[in-house]
Structure formats: structure tokens, C-alpha cells
Amino acid sequence: MIIAISGLTGSGKNTLGELLAKKLGYHLVCPTFKDLAEKEGISLMEFQKKAEKDPNIDRKFDQLLKEQTKNGNCVVTTWLGPWIVEADIRIRVFAPDDIRATRVAKRDDISKEDAAAHIKERDEGNRSRYKKLYGIDIYETSKFDACLNSSIYSPKELADISLFIIKKK
């Protein structure tokens, strides 16, 4: 079984994915642009700007994602996972911008104002890039089995709700 979890910056997708993978005994597939940027010695936003100019960066990233999920029994936590891989369950995690900014500020040790600007730029940049490259609107939710608000449910509650959904499928 492949479970794909998506969400915008700071939504809680990785936290949920880690919990589900652990509870299910599945492999966690969580490649990030942040990791690729680090390898190149540039900032995440610089790397995203680079990807805007070179669509092969996204295509290679998404091919890697498909390779890492081909054996199944995994939880994928990427922006495009629900669209790119043949997932059995698709879950969208969301939270209000203010909550996401608070989380990113804490995680990245930056001001909340800088975090808010970062998530806005990153969300819109990714949305525009994915629409242009694949025709995918990451704000669209009709493809998902569930959309879960991480600002009202704890990570454990999100995992429990997700496990219920997985068992029903």
C-alpha cells in the first residue's frame, strides 16, 4: 500500500507521515528540495528559482519519487506525491497561514514575519511551477480521500484519523 500525504509549507505533512510510517511499519519516502539545495550549497529559495528555469529538476525529482515508491508499503510526504505516484490513500494536511508561519519560524529559527513571507513565496512559486509543468493545482483537493486540519488535531489524532481511513479503504 502507498499512502501519499501532501500539504503546504508548515502544514504538518512530514510529522504525520513519520507517525504513520512508524505505526504501520512502512518505509518513509520524504525527498525534499531543501535537501537538494543543501547538496548544491544554495538556499532553498535559490534552488526553487533554479527549478523555475529548468523543468528537468522537477522531472528528475519526481522520477526519483516514483523509484522510491515502486515496492509499495510506504508513506510519501511530498507536495506532489498524491499526483505523481499511484497512491492507494491520499491525505491532504492543512492549517491556517498564521499557524504555518509560527511553525516554520520555530523550525527554521527565523522571525514569524520572515516565515510568513517565506511560505507565501514558496507556496505560490510551487503552485505556479507545478501548474505550468504538469497542469497540477496544488490547492485543488478533490483527489484526496481526506483533508485534515492540523491546527485543531494533534499529530497523534491526525495519525489515528488517518489509520481509520486507511483501514476503511
N, C-alpha and C positions, 0 to 999 in steps of 0.2 A: 504494500500500500504506500502511496505517496501522498503526503499532506503538504499543501502549499499555503504558506502564511504570508500575507502581504500587508503593507501599511506604510504610511509616510514616515518621514524622519521623526524619531522620538515617540512613535505610536505604541511601542511595546512588542513589536513582532518578534524580535530576537529573544526577548525574555520568555515569551510564550513558546516559541519554537524550542528553546533549550529545555523548558519544563516538559513539554510533550515528548520530545525525543527521549528524555530520561525515563519518563513514566512508561513509555511504550517499548523501550529498549531499541529504538531506531537510531539510525545514523543522522546526525545534524548536518545539513548542507547549507552553508551560510557564507558564500563568497561575497565580498564587498568591493566596491570601487575604492573604498578607503584603504583596503589592503593593497590594491594595485597602485594607488597613488603613492603610498608609503614606499613600495618597491622601486618606484621611479624617482623617489626623493622630492616629490612635489606635493602641494596641498591638495586636498580633496576637490576643492572648487577649481583649481587649475586643471586637474585631471578631467573633471566634468566638462570644462571648456574645450579641452583637447578632444574629448569624445563627441562634442557637438560638431567638430570639424572633420572627424574621422569615424564614420559609421562602422568601420571594421572593429573598432574597440568593443562596441556593444555586441556585435555579432560573435566575436571570439568569446566574450564573457558568457553569452547565452549558450553557445556551443559547449563550453566548459560545464555550465549548469546541467545541460542535458546529459553529458557524460557522467557527471557525479550522481545523477539520479537513476541511471538506467537499470540498476539492480533492485530498485524499489526499497520498501521498508525504510523510508527516510522522511524527515521533516525538512522542508525547504523554506528558508526565510529570506526571500529577496523581493524586491519591488515587483518584478515581472514574473516571478515563479508561477503564479496561477495561470498565466497566459502562455508561458514558454514550455512548461513540462506537462506531461499527461497526468495531472494530479487526480486522485480519487476524491479528495476533500480539499475545498478551497475556503480559506478563512481570511477575512479582512479585519484588521485591528485598527481602531481609530481612537482619537482623543482630540479635544479642542486645542486650537493653536497655542493658547496660553499654557496649557498643561505640557504640551510637547516642548515648548520653549524652555520651560522650567527644567524638564528632564535633560534636554540637550545641554543647557547651561551647566547643570551639575555634572553630567557625564564628561563634557569636554572642558570643564573648568574655565568657562567664559561667562560674560555678563548675560543676563536674561535678554537684554535688548539686542546684543550681538547674536544670541541664539535665535531669537525671533526673526531677525533679518536673514540669518543663515538658512533656517528651514523654509522660509518663503522663497528665497532664491533657488534653493536646491529642489524643492517640490515643483516649482514652476518650470525650472530648467529641465528636469527629468520628464515632466508631463509633455512639454513641447518636443523634446527629443524623441520620446517613445511614440508620440503621435506621428511625427514625421517619418521615423524609421520603420515602424511596424503598423501604424494605424491603431495603436492601443492608447486608450484614455485611462490612465491610472486612477482617475476619480470615479470611473464607472464601476458600479458594484453588482450588476445583475449576474455576473458569472460566479458569484460566491454562494457557498452553502450557508454561510453565516457572517454577519458583520457584528463585531463585538467592541463595546466601548470600554477601553482600558482606564478611563478616568473614573468609572463607577464600580468596576470589578477589580479585585486584587489579582495579581498574576496567578495565584492558586485557583481562584474562582474562574478565571478565564480558561485555565487548563481543564478544570472539571467540566465546564460547559462544553469545551471542545471535545473532550473524551466522550461525553454524552452524544454529541453529534456524530462522532466517528463510529461509535457503537451502533447507532441507528442506521447508518449507511451500510 
